[in-house]
């Protein structure tokens, strides 16, 4: 993207140009996970679905680690390519790949040795533990590929090739959709078949990414043996940038653990299965909003750095409007048409359907707040104030949601578990309204100062 476009082109056009590839890639990735759960629920049953739901914090932690390496190295690569330091950018790529091997291997060893203990901590019951164990025992063997797939998405995006990421997402999703029914139904492998489909599709995409960096003429960088030696300054740089999304995802993982634990105490496996469905639908809502943030970030960041505060404000407000519209549509769908959203996951299980419908309505009862507070909180990251973004996210998840998950069930039973998240959303929404108004005043004063200096 030519810099002049960021300064001069229509903000709505820029937002669409930057958001759409991210949106398509995100939706494909979410579909990847949703299809997995649909096949497991229909083909194996509610206990298997509950077993998969117990593993959600583990996958969130894997995602967090992939983002730690991927976002950190991707941002450093982008900065160094912009500074015409291609050789150093290739050094960063090499260090990132070594981290995949080291961290993936470490997680595999720990996971396989302590698999039952980990799953029990995450809320597995006597009935769901065998399903969760069968699934994760296969996933753990291929964590290197899982980490590589997640991290490479961000690295290739940092290299400046978002369309490649979109194509890889389509390949991974298509493979998973094709292999799931083959392994689950045709080969009668049950939940192990679902896990095998997941790791094969991830492994193929990761392998294609490695081919891209080793042999493809399209890549701006090359993966070279000379760059596989770890360097402390590069590792620290990756961690310093990637730690914010890592903390966010880890806090999300902790919240999911608490929800599973409370659901197990107050309702059992059927509610954990219902939450697995709700969580998948939540991701379907959340990722498009994140795509709007990702699309607005370079527009806001560049123009903020260039002192074009009017364009910053225009992009900021437009991103809020688009994200809030997504939230409003999601609220209407979840509250008024929950059966339409849930029915693809459930076959001939009226009890699970009723539990999931009630849970969905309550869990998403404040989802109309989501778009606003996500864009406002992530805005500060775009303008170099990442500590504010991190503090908002940690406050919501750790300081508000977790205490509510402990207290609310004592007052309202199962409904209290479902209501903890919307109450937290409403509280953070209020905080973000205050921050939004304050930031508009800051931008206005910067606009006035800039106009005086220009005059």
N, C-alpha and C positions, 0 to 999 in steps of 0.2 A: 504494500500500500504506500503510494507516494505521500510524503508528509504534508504536501500542500492540500491534499484532499481532506486530511484530518482538520485542517484549519479553515477550509473554504466550502467544502461540499455540504449539502443538506444533511442536517442531523438525523432526520428519520431514515434517509437513504443509507447513511453510514451505519446506523444502528441495525438496520436489516442486513446489510452486507456482512457485518461482523457477527451478528447473532445467529443467522440461519444455519451456517455450517456447524456451529456449536450445538444448536438446538437439535438438528437432525442426528448428530452423533450421540447426544445425550439420550434422546428418545429411543434410538436403536439399542443403546446400552441397557436402558431400563427394560425395554422389550425382551432383551436377552434374559434378564432375571425373572420377569413376569412369566414368560413362557415356561421356564424351568418349573416354577411353582404351580402353574396350571396343570402341566403334565403329571407332576408328583401328586397333586391333590386328586385329580381324576383317576390316574392310573394306579395309585397305591393307597390313598386314603388320608383321613384327617390326622392320624398319629404320625404319619410320614411328614405331612405338612407342618405339624407342630415340631417335629424333630428338626426340620429345615429352619423353622422360625427361631429355634434355640441357637442355631449357628449364625444368625444375623450379626451379632456383635463381633464374631470372629472375622466375618467378611468385611465389616466396617473397619476393623483394625488393620486388615490386609490392605484395604483401600487407603486408609490413613497413611500407611507406610509407603505405598506406591506413590501417593501424592507428595509425601515428604521428599522422596527422591526425585520424582518426576517434575513437580512444580518448581522445586529448588533448582534443579539442573536445567530445566527448560527456560526459566527466567534468566539464569546466568548465561546460557548459550545465546539467547536473544540479545542480551546486553553486549556480549562480546562480538557477535556477528555485526551488530550495529556500529561497534567501535573498530571494525575491520580487523579483529583479532581471531581469525578463523582457526589458526593452529591451537590457540588456547581453548576455543570452543570445542574442538575435537578432543582435547585433553579432558574437558569436563564430561563429554560423552563417554569416554573410556572409563573414567572414575565411576560414573553412574552405573555402568554395566557391571563393574566389579562389585559395587554395593548390592546389585540384584542378587548376585551369586552368594555373597557373604550372608546377607540378611535372610534371603530365601532359604539357604541351607540351615541357618540357625533356627528359624521358625519351624522348619520341617522336623528337625531333631527334637526340639522341645515339644512340638505338637503331638508327634507320634508317641513319645515317652509318657506324656501326661494327659493324653487325650480324654480319658474318662473324667479326671479331676477338673479339667478345663470346662468340659461340657456341663458338669454338675454345677459348677460355679455360675455358669451362664443360664441356669434354670432348667436343665434337662431332668425329667422325672424318670422313674423306673421304666415306664412304658415307652417314652420317647427316646431314651438314651441309645438303644440299639440302632434306631434309624439315624440319629445324629452321628453316632460313631461310624456307621457304615459309609455315610456321606463324607465326613471330614477325613476319615482314614485314607481315602483316595485323594481328596483335595490337597492334604498336607504334602503328599509326594510331589506335587507339581506347583508348589508355591512360587518357585523361581519364575515359572511362566506367567502366573497370575500377576506377580509384581512387575514383570517386564511389560506385560500387556497394558497395565494401568499407567505405569511410568512413561512408557514410550509414547503413549497418546499425548502427554504433556510435552515431552521432549520434541517430538515432531512438530507439534503446534508452535513451540518456541523457536524451532528452526524456520518457521514461516510457511508451513505446508498443511493448513487445516483440512484441505480436501483429501489428502492422504489419510488423515485420521478418520474422516468420515467414511472413506472406502473400507478401511480396516474394521471399523465398527460394523458395517454391513456384512462383511465377510464373517466376522465372529458370531454375529447374531444369526445369520443364515445357517452356518454350520451347526450351531447349538439347536436351532429349531428342527433341523433335519435329523440330527443324531439322537435327540431326546426320545422321540417315539421309537426309533430303531432299537436303542438299547433297553428302554423300559418295557416296551410291548413285544417287539419281534424277538429279541434275545432273552426276554423275561429276566432282566437283571435287576429290576426294581430300583430302589434308591441309589444303589451303586452304579447303575446305568446312567442315571441323571448326573452323578458326579463325574463319571467317565466322559460323558458328552461335554460337560463344562471344561474339563482340563484339556481335552483334545482340541476343542475350538480355540481355547486360550493359547495352547502350545503352537498351533498352526499360525495364528495371528502374530504371536511373539517371534516366531521363526521368520515370517515374512518381513517383520520390522528389522530383524538383524540382517537379512538379505538386503533390504533397502539401504542400510547404512554401510554395508560391506561392498556391495557390487552395483547398486543402482546408479545410473547417471543422473537421476532426478534429485538425489539427495545433495544438500549443500555441504554436508559433513561426511567424513568417512571414519569408520571404526577401525583403529589401527592398534596392533600389538604394543607398540611403543607407548601408547597412552593408557595401558591397563595397570600402570603402577600408581597406587594411591598417593595423593598429595594432601597434606593436612589443610592447607589454605583452601583448596577446592572443596573438600569435604565440609569444612566449617561454613563455607559460603553457601553450599547446597542446603545445609541444615538451617542456617539463619533465615533463608527465604522460605523454605518448605515447612518450617515449624508451625506457622499459623494455620494452614489447612490441616496439618497433622493433629494439632490440639483440638480443632473443631470436630474432626471425625472421631477422635478418641472420646471426646465428651459425648458425642452422639452414641457411641458404642456403650458407654457407661449407662446412659439413659435407657437404652434398649435392654440391657441386663436387668436394671431395676424394674422395668415394665414386665419383663418375662417372669421375674421372681414374684412380683406382686400378683400377676395373673395366675401363676401356679398356686399361690396360697389361697386366693379368693375364688378361683373358678376352675383351675386345672387345665388339662391339655387342650380342651376344646377352645378355650379362650386364647391360648397361645397360638393355636392354628388360625383363629380369627385375626389375631394381631399380625400374623405373617402375611395375610391378604391385605390388611389395612396398611401395613408398612410398604408393601409393593406399590399400592395405589398412591401412597404418600410420595414415594419417589417419582412417580409419574407426574405429580403436580409440582414437586420441588425442582426437578431438573430443568424444565423450561424457564422457570424464574431465574435459576442460576445462569442459564444461557443468555438471558437478557442482561444480567450483570456482567458476564464475560464479554458480551458485545459492546456494552457501554464503557467498560474499563479503559481500553486504549483511547477512546474518544475523550473521556473525562480527564484521564491522566495526561495525555499529550497537551490538551488545551489549557489545563491547569498549569502545567509547567511553562507553557508559552505565554501565560498571562491573559488568555482569551476567556475571561470569567463569564461573559454572557453566554458563550457556547457551552461552557461547563454547566451552567444553570439550566440551559435548554435541554442538554442531554440528560442531566440528572432528573429533571421533572418528567421528561418523556419516558425514561426507563421506569420510573415509578408508575406512570399511567399504564404502560403496557403490562408490567408485572402485576399491578393491582387488578387489571382486567382479567388476567389469567386466574388470579386468586378468586375473583368474584364468580367466574364461570365454574371453578372447582367447587366452590361453596354450594352453588345451586345444584350441581350434579351429585355431590356427596349427601346433601341433606334431603333433596327431593327425589332423587333417582338412585338410591344406593343399591337396589337390587340389580339394576342394569350393570353397574360397575362390578359387583361381586359375583354374579351368576357364572361368568366364564371359569371361575376357580372351583366351583362346587357342583357336584353331581349327586343327586338323591340323598342329601343330608340336610333336612329341614332345621335341625337343631343348630348346626354350624352356620347355616344361612341366617337364622334369626340373631345369633350372637354377633356375627360379622356386620349385619345391617345396623344393629343398635350401636355397636362399637364405632362403626364408620361415622354415623351421624354425630355422635358425641365427640369423637376424636377430631373431626374436622369442623366443629361448630364455630370456630374462630379462624378458619383458614383464610377468610377474606382479609385478615390482617397480614398474612404471610408475605405477599409481594412487596408491600410498603416497607416492612421492617428489614427484609433481606436486602433490598436495594439501598436503603439508607445506611445500614450497618456496613455493607461492602463498599459503599461510596468512599468511606474514609480510607480504606485500603488503596483505592485508586489514586488518591491524592497524597499518598505517603504518610498516612496516619493509621498504620495497620494495628497499633496498640489499641485504638478505640474499637476497631472491628473485633479483635480478639476478645477484648473485655466484654463487649455486648454478648457475644456468642457464649462465652464461659458463664457469664451471669445468668443467661437464660437457662442453659442446660444444667449447670452444677448448683448454682445458688437458688434457683427458683423451681425448676422442674423436679429435681430429685427430692427436695423437701416436700413438695406437693404430693409426689408419688408415695411418700411415707405417711403423710397425714390424711390425705383425702379419702383413701379406702376405709379408714377408721370411721369416717363421718358418713360416707355415701356407698360403701361397699364397692362392687365392681365398677359402677358408674364413676366413682371417684378416680379410678385408674385412668379411665378414658378421658376424664375432664381435666386431668393435670396439665396435659400439653396445651389445650386451648386457653386455659387460664394463664399459663406462662406466655403464650403468644400475645394475649391481650395486654399483659403487663409490659412486655418488651415493646409492643406497639406504642404504648403511651410514652415510653422513654424515647423511642425513635421520633415521635412527633415533636417532642421538645428539641431533640438534636437537629431535626430537619429545619425547624423554624430558626434555630440559632445559626445554622450553617448558611441559610439563605441571607441572613443579615451580614454574615462575614463576606459572602460572595458579592453582595451589594456594595459593601464598603470598598472591597478590592476593585470592583468595577469603577466606582467613582474616583478612586485614587489613580487607577490606570488612565481614565479619561482626562484627568487633570494633568498627569505627566505627559500625555500625548499632545494636549493643547499647549 
